[in-house]
Amino acid sequence: MGMEREFYPTGKAVHLLIALWGVVVLAFFFLRWDMAYLSLPMLWLLFIAVAFFKPALDVEVERILPHDRILEGEIVEIRLRIKANERIPSLKIDDDLPEGLEVVEGRSSFVASFSRGEERVFSYRVKVRRGIHEFGFVKLRYRDPFGFFEQEKTVELYSELIGVPRIEEVQTPYSTKGTKITVGPLPSPRVGEGVEFHAIREYQPGDPLRIINWKATARTGRIMANEYESERKVDVILIVDAAYAGKEVFDHLVRAAASLMLDSLNNGTSFGLLLAEEVPLWVRIDYGKRHFFKCIDLLSTARPDKNNMIAYQVKHLVRSRFPARAQILYFSPLITPESKDALRILYSYGYNVVVISPNPYSVIEPKNREEALALKLLTLQRKAHLKKLSAYGVVIDWDVNKPLKTAIAEVIKL
Amino acid sequence: MKLRPRVSLIPFVVILFLFALNGRLVFLIPLAFLAFFSYFVGSVFLILTAFFLIYHKTGDIYGLGIMALALFFVESAYLDREKAPLEHYAILLLAVLLSLPTFILMRSIAPLMPGFEATALAALILVLLYAFSKVVAD
């Protein structure tokens, strides 16, 4: 724990000191300077306050978070456990509340008095937004019982809370059949064997015994074995457009990406993630839960970025990193010309693209008739744009007031 | 709302009584009343009380007692506003009352320091005062 101490008199101490000086000066002024003894009560009081009520603020502080990853929108309880190793008559405790957390119950500052060795727990509840929320310190402020001086100490206490995007249930808007051989929800190391029955053939030496079809063996008199079809899965690449222009629906964008990523995990397909921020974040294609959580952490901390060069980034990665015949899931409000260019580039390289495009106008509430009209015009313009762009891939225009599942079902008849 | 008993009422009543008896201090009573609400007014009240005590040469144990009482009143009004526990009042009372034996001690050793006694005391008080200001300010 690092510390920074401060000790300073309060306005009250200054008032008393002025009164004290006043008495002395008056005594001198009236040439009855022996009567300066009238300041004795004040001197004693100040002496006692300074000599006996100046604590070292020897306090142990611990911040208890229920979990370091919290689903966005959830309410969690933050607890501060304070143990005082000395008697502190009045201690104010201020927690360093990160901006992205909204207090919904209680307060992040407390006032309490402690006896030596006493331990107390204070708590408040916050609503978590998506993103990384960092607590840096706890500020302790002590005031002596007479309010003559204050002492401040900042205890460095780092905790981190990641608000992960909310995940919705979705339908897979693409075919998972592809070229990669995987089995089941998680790829099996036994490459080449699937679970789907394909045919019966004669048993060959070297085949595992468990594939012997005993019924068929009894029927034909020869040892017959089942043949299974390998499941070949597609590689999925999720591209998230972090354009600043779409910041109103960015949280929705991230939620959609997280939801489809979970869907991909459940389907057993391997997936990669491109987060097109100013500096592109590319997570290579992999599979499994660990990979999923790694990608979710990245999505949690994603922010809309002003300098967006998604077309350039996609072009570069298509040439160097994207596998051929991968399924692309492109999350973009399709507002910026760059984001539209990126779609055209993906199409020109022969990728199947499904675009989930949260409608940025669906979050705007028009305040008057003019605004309503403007919104209508913009929505029409967007529709026309999307219609043109649907030549390059399946475009799902998502009114964010509806569930994503519905938006997908409207476009893809499964 | 639960009404808390105000400890500062006790010294206030005594001040009322003493100031009313004194006659010279009677017009400080409204100021004393305002000290319930503001510490700044309280400190002004302290200075004015000292002013009249010094001006009318009302010193000795009686004068010091009035000063101590006034300080106890102003501080206890502050403690009342802060809803302090009773032990803080006890400490305050002790600190304020300590000035009386100190004064008696000073007065008793004063004759042993002929001609120079009061000056030395005044100088001592000044040095102490400076030291405290310094400690508090640092």
Chai-1 contact restraints between the chains, C-beta under 6 A:
chainA,res_idxA,chainB,res_idxB,connection_type,confidence,min_distance_angstrom,max_distance_angstrom,comment,restraint_id
A,P9,B,V136,contact,1.0,0.0,6.0,A-B,restraint_1
A,K12,B,Y39,contact,1.0,0.0,6.0,A-B,restraint_2
A,A13,B,V136,contact,1.0,0.0,6.0,A-B,restraint_3
A,H15,B,Y39,contact,1.0,0.0,6.0,A-B,restraint_4
A,H15,B,F40,contact,1.0,0.0,6.0,A-B,restraint_5
A,H15,B,S43,contact,1.0,0.0,6.0,A-B,restraint_6
A,L17,B,S133,contact,1.0,0.0,6.0,A-B,restraint_7
A,A19,B,S43,contact,1.0,0.0,6.0,A-B,restraint_8
A,A19,B,L46,contact,1.0,0.0,6.0,A-B,restraint_9
A,A19,B,I47,contact,1.0,0.0,6.0,A-B,restraint_10
A,G22,B,I47,contact,1.0,0.0,6.0,A-B,restraint_11
A,V23,B,A50,contact,1.0,0.0,6.0,A-B,restraint_12
A,L26,B,A50,contact,1.0,0.0,6.0,A-B,restraint_13
A,L26,B,F51,contact,1.0,0.0,6.0,A-B,restraint_14
A,L26,B,I54,contact,1.0,0.0,6.0,A-B,restraint_15
A,A27,B,I54,contact,1.0,0.0,6.0,A-B,restraint_16
A,F30,B,I54,contact,1.0,0.0,6.0,A-B,restraint_17
A,R32,B,I54,contact,1.0,0.0,6.0,A-B,restraint_18
A,W33,B,A122,contact,1.0,0.0,6.0,A-B,restraint_19
A,D34,B,A118,contact,1.0,0.0,6.0,A-B,restraint_20
A,M35,B,I54,contact,1.0,0.0,6.0,A-B,restraint_21
A,M35,B,G59,contact,1.0,0.0,6.0,A-B,restraint_22
A,A36,B,A122,contact,1.0,0.0,6.0,A-B,restraint_23
A,A36,B,I125,contact,1.0,0.0,6.0,A-B,restraint_24
A,Y37,B,F103,contact,1.0,0.0,6.0,A-B,restraint_25
A,L38,B,A50,contact,1.0,0.0,6.0,A-B,restraint_26
A,L38,B,M67,contact,1.0,0.0,6.0,A-B,restraint_27
A,L40,B,S99,contact,1.0,0.0,6.0,A-B,restraint_28
A,L40,B,T102,contact,1.0,0.0,6.0,A-B,restraint_29
A,L40,B,F103,contact,1.0,0.0,6.0,A-B,restraint_30
A,P41,B,M67,contact,1.0,0.0,6.0,A-B,restraint_31
A,P41,B,A68,contact,1.0,0.0,6.0,A-B,restraint_32
A,P41,B,L71,contact,1.0,0.0,6.0,A-B,restraint_33
A,P41,B,V96,contact,1.0,0.0,6.0,A-B,restraint_34
A,P41,B,S99,contact,1.0,0.0,6.0,A-B,restraint_35
A,W44,B,A95,contact,1.0,0.0,6.0,A-B,restraint_36
A,W44,B,L98,contact,1.0,0.0,6.0,A-B,restraint_37
A,W44,B,S99,contact,1.0,0.0,6.0,A-B,restraint_38
A,L45,B,A95,contact,1.0,0.0,6.0,A-B,restraint_39
A,L46,B,F132,contact,1.0,0.0,6.0,A-B,restraint_40
A,I48,B,A95,contact,1.0,0.0,6.0,A-B,restraint_41
A,V50,B,V135,contact,1.0,0.0,6.0,A-B,restraint_42
A,P145,B,H88,contact,1.0,0.0,6.0,A-B,restraint_43
